[in-house]
Amino acid sequence: MNLTLDAMAYDLWLTIRNGRISDDDDLDIRQLKFWIRNQRATWIKNELNKGRPISPKFIQDMGCVDLISTDVSVCPLLTVGSYLLRTTLQVPNTIERFNIPMLTRVGPATVNTGSYFIIPYERVPYVGNGRFNSQAIYAFWRDGYVWLTSKSTNLNYLGMKKANIRGVFADPESVPGYDATADYPITEHLWVYMKDTVLKSDVTMFLSTIGDKVNDSSSHVQQASPESIQGS
């Protein structure tokens, strides 16, 4: 099957409908997509925190994002003498590895060149102070944007207009340029595992909730019947 989000949600819908709930039950396709999105993020985060390599299929490319020069005062951790650039476009939340945003590349618009050094925000004060890294460019995610900083006055840095950004994003649909007709950033192996997990956990809880509502309704009817009889 095609691994688009719509196809996976419909696959789940058919499986659930197949004798498990009645046609009268309103199962919203948006709920199925939420379960898929949530299980994907949970599974990938667990794998990353075990130190396992990330599949290229999980990575989304935002293409070339515009940059603007920003006053260093907006970043409390930066000192005078640092230079700051910021994406004009908001960059969605990524899945985290050990509480560090999972950006896999922030680099020049020429995608076959090397990446900048990607660091957690907390390391900002400590980078670029050495003899051999004073010209380096560092990237970090904060407040919904990717920021670039350097101690270098290199014109290639100060005049930069675009940067290429890739990452493992928590909600693939939130990434600019997301194509609903393309395969979801997932592997076939993971989808088999996730489908089983959704059916055994999310769907089981959903069906249990429906059962509780039905039982409550039946109980209310039975309790009301004697009163109705006495009043007749």
Beta strands, then each sheet from edge to edge (+ up, - down):
strand 1: 60-70
strand 2: 83-87
strand 3: 96-97
strand 4: 100-101
strand 5: 103-107
strand 6: 117-118
strand 7: 138-142
strand 8: 145-150
strand 9: 162-167
sheet 1: 5+ 9- 1+ 2- 8+ 7- 6-
sheet 2: 3+ 4-
end
